[in-house]
Amino acid sequence: MARITHAESKFYGLGDVLKLFPVSRTTFYTMLKNGTFPAGKKIAPRIVLWSKEEVDLFISSKLK
C-alpha cells in the first residue's frame, strides 16, 4: 500500500501547523476558539487536519 507523504498531502496536522506558526498549544486553541485561526477538519475522534492553502494564506497575511 502506498503511503501519502506530507509533500503530497493537501493538509497539515497539528504538529505541522505549530512548526510553521510557532505559538503555544494554549494560544493556538484560543485562536481557534476565537475564530482567529482557520478551523480544521475533524477526520477522526482525535485527529484534526488543516488545509495547507488556508494555513499558508493565514501565515502569509500575518507576515505582512
C-alpha positions as CSV (number, residue, x, y, z in Angstrom):
1,M,0.0,0.0,0.0
2,A,1.4,3.4,-1.0
3,R,1.8,5.9,1.8
4,I,1.0,9.6,1.2
5,T,3.8,11.9,2.3
6,H,3.3,15.4,3.7
7,A,4.6,16.8,0.4
8,E,1.8,15.1,-1.4
9,S,-0.9,15.9,1.2
10,K,-3.2,18.9,1.0
11,F,-3.5,19.1,4.7
12,Y,-1.3,19.8,7.8
13,G,-1.6,18.0,11.1
14,L,-1.3,19.9,14.4
15,G,2.5,19.3,14.7
16,D,3.0,20.7,11.2
17,V,0.9,23.8,11.9
18,L,2.7,24.5,15.2
19,K,6.1,24.2,13.4
20,L,5.0,26.7,10.7
21,F,3.2,29.0,13.2
22,P,5.2,28.6,16.5
23,V,2.8,29.5,19.3
24,S,1.9,27.5,22.4
25,R,-0.9,25.0,22.1
26,T,-2.9,27.1,24.5
27,T,-2.5,30.2,22.3
28,F,-3.3,28.1,19.2
29,Y,-6.5,26.6,20.7
30,T,-7.6,30.1,21.9
31,M,-7.1,31.4,18.4
32,L,-9.2,28.5,17.1
33,K,-12.0,29.2,19.6
34,N,-12.0,32.9,18.8
35,G,-12.0,32.3,15.0
36,T,-8.6,34.0,14.6
37,F,-7.1,30.8,13.1
38,P,-8.8,28.8,10.3
39,A,-10.8,25.9,11.5
40,G,-9.6,22.4,10.9
41,K,-11.5,19.4,9.6
42,K,-12.1,16.6,12.1
43,I,-11.4,13.3,10.4
44,A,-11.4,11.1,13.5
45,P,-12.3,11.5,17.2
46,R,-8.8,12.7,18.0
47,I,-7.5,13.8,14.6
48,V,-7.9,17.3,13.1
49,L,-6.3,18.4,9.8
50,W,-6.0,21.9,8.4
51,S,-6.0,22.9,4.8
52,K,-2.5,23.7,3.6
53,E,-3.9,26.5,1.5
54,E,-5.8,28.2,4.4
55,V,-2.9,27.8,6.8
56,D,-0.4,29.2,4.3
57,L,-2.6,32.2,3.5
58,F,-3.1,32.9,7.2
59,I,0.6,32.8,7.9
60,S,1.5,34.9,4.9
61,S,-1.1,37.5,6.0
62,K,0.5,37.6,9.5
63,L,3.9,38.2,8.0
64,K,2.9,41.4,6.1
